[in-house]
Structures are given as C-alpha cells and as structure tokens.
Amino acid sequence: MRIENLQDDSWTAWDGTSQVGAMSVWRSPDGRCRLYFNGCQADAYGPLSAAIDGQCYAYVPLSDEAAQAALREAGFAGSRVEHNYRVPVRSIDAPVPPGIRFCTVDEAAAEQVMLLDCAIRQDIPGSDGWQPDMEFFRQQTYDEPRDPSAYLIAADGAAYVGAAHVGAAAYVGAAYVGLVRVWLPEREGAARRLGCIGVLPGYRKRGLARALVGAVFAVLTAQGVAEVTCEIDDANTASKALFTSLGAVAEGGTIELMRPRD
C-alpha cells in the first residue's frame, strides 16, 4: 500500500492505481492532532495513521466496528463516545434568571465572547485546553456563513451601550456567563446544528441553560425551523438530561480513539 501526502493536511492511501482511503488532519486550538477518515478500506487505517507522529485522536462512526478494530490494531484505544441527537424545535417555558439578559453575538464584545467560549469548553469533554487566537475565533464566529440571531450570549449586569464589534452596539461592562449557538446547515437539505450550549459553573442549576435553549428555539420557530441536530458526549449527563427532556432522539454517533505519544 502506498501513502501520499498531497497537502499538509491531506493524505491518501493507494493499492496500485486504486485509492483505498483518505485522511485529513486538523491540529485544533486545544493542541490535539485530530484525524478524520473518508472512504477507507479496513487495511488503510493503520498505514494512514502511521503517517502522523506522536499523540493523535481518530474519529470514526460508532457503528463501524471494522474501522475501530483496525485503529486499535494500530495502537489506538477508545477515549470517548459522542451520540448524535435530533431535537424538535418547540416552545419552551423557561424563565430567564433574575439579573440575566440575552444578546446576540453581534451585540457582544468579541474578545469577551472568545474568553467565555474558552471557559465553557474546559468542561466539554474533548475540547478542554481550547485556546484559539483572535483571528481564528473571528473567522469561525463572524466570517463563516451564519445567523447571528441564533447565537445568543447570557450577560449578568449588562448595560446596552457603546459600539464594539462591526459598528454594532454591545453589551459591555457585563460578565458573560453563558451561550447557545445554532449553525446554519453545512449542505443543502441538512438540518441546522446546535453547536454548543454552556453556562459557567457559578451560574448552573438556575435554569439558565434551559432558558438559553428556549430563547434560541423561539428564534428558530419564527424562522420555520422544525428540528436541529446536536452531538452530546456520553459522559455529559447534564446535557443528556436537558435534551432528553426536550424530546431529543439519539441517532448514531462517533467514537474518539487516542494513540499516545511514542
């Protein structure tokens, strides 16, 4: 089997003149080296992953036992599991806790939103240590195809004053304590994806996460959106409980396998 590195982050496996697998590599802002595979025969996982030195993380469907077996044979071990969920969008009776106001991401100060995002990710399995630079964060948050009305920030003690981001008014002088974001579909016909819902530790168990979901669902309902998808780590009992209570239905998933440093 022949392995070719066509680009810095793209590898292909060949059996003679037939392509038998492809792998893309992403070094994410948490320092992890992440491997994603496409169209691989079982015997291509080992040679492809061997092209990358050091610790790395591989992602394959939970249902693909052949891929998992091949990666385990190549030195990987199961790390964690994420399940995919379909969540019906509906009206939710969820009052906003006293002293909290919601604003859209365009109304918030970008630097503070990034700090909030990083803090929330510390408690999300698989993204602890997330530390992007401002250029990366702006691209992911403001430059990608997006709907800012479906990206909400919870602010404590907010004052709606000033201009901060792209000429928009901003909640400044406030502590940003939670967020919810729903991304536009990645392809035509796909559902919107609820990318993150998170609240800082000191503001949990007050109903704030549910209120954020209720607020963004109200936006989506007005737009005629009937369903969103999300991924929840199997160990994240709080998120599973929240979305199960909202009628979420599990549908497939992904397993993350980790290969330690040599």
ABEGO torsion letter per residue (X at the ends): XBBBBABAABBBBBBEABBAEBBBBBBBAAGBBBBBBBGBBAAAAAAAAAABBEBBBBBBBAABAAAAAAAAAAGBBBABBBBBBBBBBBBBBBBBBBGBBBBBAAABBAAAAAAAAAAAAAABBGABGBBBBAAAAAAAAAABBBBAAABBBBBBGBBBBEBABGGBBBBBGBBBABBBBBBBBABBGBBBBBABBBBBAAABGAGAAAAAAAAAAAAAAAAGBABBBBBBBAABAAAAAAAAAAGBBBBEEBBBBBBBBX
